[in-house]
Amino acid sequence: MAISAADILRTITQMVAAGAFGGGAGFAGVPLSVVTGSVGGTQIPASASTFLAKNYPTEFAPDANHNYDVVYAPRPDGEKGPYANNNFLGKKNSDTIDRAGIMQTQKEHNDALLHYYNMLSPVDRKDPRKVRAALDHGRDFEKGLDAFWNESKSRRDFQVSSSAVKGIRLTPDGRIQVKWGKPSKKNPSGWYTFKQYPNTYEASKAAQALLKSDSIGRAVYPVVSNPPKKMSPGLGEWNAVNFAPEYG
């Protein structure tokens, strides 16, 4: 009778679980109590499973949202004629925004946490003290990444500026909220909510695009809900893509 690959795999799994390969050892000689699965082909120690990311963050700390540093720069008192800040600070800090204005991918996050564990030899992976030390160092390594994870503030200092907008934030449910400098009677809080993305990482990419725009105020101008009499290049480009009908 032919034996299928599935039968072979099932038999090996049962033998491993029973300790048939010596003292309850798993693959590569790692104790079964240590192995819980794999990420990218790497066997993961049980002690890492509690902080390896299974999903993107759905909460930020210590504040409820991830807040970007926006400098509100309206027309100076007494100045006449056309005026626009044109995201002066955002252009100045564009390199930092590229690195730190976005969230880590789940793979980047987990790879960083396992950075030192992956450097251990098969023999050292049997030593719980060395595994523990490697995982602790990995957590420190992750904190050194430029891109943020679940913090309510970016890890690298940068500012953007606008003569119309005074706040930009990423919400735990994967949306961007923008606060106008001059709130309307209809919305006295000044905060406007945009479309929901599948996760906070995808939303952070949308936020990064706004942070890098030539003019934040022009980019978020409500061309959908309040179409201007005359369109001009770039007006409402970000708004048109991110408008949320349910929020009007």
N, C-alpha and C positions, 0 to 999 in steps of 0.2 A: 504494500500500500504506500502511495506517495505521501511524503511529509511536506506540508506547505511551509513557507517562510514564517507565516503567522504562528504555526505550531512550534517551530524552532524558537522563535522569539519568546513565546509564552513559557516554554520549558526553561529557557535561560533565566527569565525573570523570576520564575519560581525557585530556581536553584540559588540565585543571588539572594533572594529574600530568606532562604533557609540557611544561608551561610556556607553554601557548598564550595565557595572559593576561599574559605579560610577565615574563621573567626567573625562571620557576619559582615565580611567586607564587601563593598560595592565595587563598581567599575574603577579601574586604575588604583585599586587598593584603598579607596576612600571609604571610611566607615559609613554604613547605611544611615546611621543616625545623623550624618552630616549632609548627605545628598538629598535635595528636594526636587531637583529638576535641572533644566539648563536654559541659558540665555545665550543665543548666538553660538550654540555648540559647546559652551562652557558649563561644566557641572557647578551647581550653585550650593554653597553650604547652607544648612538650615539657619545658622545664625545670621545670614544675610537676607533671608526671605522676608523678614519683617520690615526692612526698609528699602528693598528693591521696588521700583515703581511697577505696579501692574496697570496703572492708568495715569493720565495726566491729572495734576492737582485740581480739586474742586473747592479749595479754600486757600486763602492767603493769610499770612500772619506777619506782624501783629495786627494789622488793619484788615478789614473785611475785603478790600479790593487791592489790586496792584495799581499803585498811583505813579504816574509819570510826572516829572518836574517841569511844569509849564510856567514860564514867566509871562505874565499878562502885561503887555506894553501898549496901552491905548495911546491915542493922539495926545501929546503933551499939551498942557494948558497954554492957551495963547497961540498955538501953532495953527495956521490956516492953510487951506489948499489940500490937495490929495495927500493921503497918508496911509502907509501900510508898513508893518514890521517885516513882512515877507520871511518869517521864520529865520531871522538872522542867527539865533543861537543854534537852531537845528542844523543849519548848513555848516556852522563852525564845528559842531560836534558829530558830524555825519559818520566818521570812522567809529566812534564809540557807540553810536546808535546801531551800527551794523553788527557790532559784537555783543552789546549788552541790552539792546532795546527789544530783544526777543527772548522767549522762553527756550530752555533746553529741549531737545527732542527726548523722548523716552529712552532711546538707545544711548544718547550722549550721557544722560543721567546715570543709567545703570552701568555703562562702561566705566564711568568715572568711579563709581562706588566699588567696582571690582578691579580697579586699576592695579593695585598691589597684590590682590589675591591671585590675579592671573599670572603674576611674576613668580609665584611660589612653585617649587618643584613638586612632583607627585609625592615625594617623601615628606616635605614640609607641610603639605596639605593634610597629612595625617596628624599633625601636631596642633591641637586646639588652641594653644597659646599663640602660635605663629599665625594661625588663621584669624584669631581674634585681633591681633595686632595689625594684620594686613587690612582687615575690614575697617578698623578704626582709622587707619591712615587713608583708606579710600574715601571715607566720609569727609575727612579734611581736604582731600584732593578735589572732591566734588564742590566744596565750598569755594575753591579757587577758580572755578570756571567763570567766565564773564557773563554768560547768559544766566538768567535767574531761573528758579524752579517754583517754589511756593511762597516766596517772600512778597511782601506788599510794597517793596521798594527795589528798584534796580540795583544790582551789585556794583556797578560802576557809575560814578557820578556824571550826569550829563543833563543839560537843559535844552528845551526847545522854547520858542517864543512866538507870540501872536498878539496882534492888536485887537483881535475879536474874541479869541478863546482863552479861557483861564484855567481849564482843567481837562485832563484826559485820563481815563482809568479803564482797567481791564477787570471785568467782574468774574466771580467764580463759576458762573454758568456759561461762560464763553461769549460774552458780549463786550462791546466797547461803549463807553459812555463819554460824552463830550459836554463840557460846561461852557456856555457862552458868557462873555464878560458882562453883557447887559441882558438880564433875564426878561422874558416877556410876561405880560399879565396872565397869559394862558398857562405858563410854566414858570412860576416864580423861583423855583429852585435853580433854574438855569441848566439843569442836567438833561441831556437828550440821549435816549437809548437806541442803539443800532442793532442790526441783525445778529442772530445767534449762530455761532460756529459750532462744529461738532465737538470741539474741546478747547481748552484754554490755550493750547499751543497754537492752533490755527487762528484763534482770535488774536494772539500776540503778534502774528505775522501781519494781520490787518492793522493793528495798532502801530507797528513799526513803520508801515507804509505811510501812515498819517504823520508820524513824527518826522519823517524825511521829506514831506511834501514842501514844495516851494513856498506855499502860503497855506497855513493850517486853516485859517478862516475861509479862504476861497475854496479849499478842498472840501470842507464840510458844509458849505452853503446849501440850504435846503432846496435844491432844484426840483425835487420830486414833490414835496408837500407845498412849496411856495415858489413856483417857477418864475424866474425873473423875466422882465419884459424883453430884455436883450441878453443873449448868451455871449460869453467870451471864452477863449481857450482856457481850460483848466478849471473853470468855475463848477463847483459841485461834483468834481470827478470822484472823489472818495465817497461822498454822500450818495451818489447814484448807485454805487455798487453795494453799499452797506445799509441802505435805507430799510427800516423795519415797519411795514404797514400797520402792524398791531400797535405801534407806539405813535403813529401819525407824524 
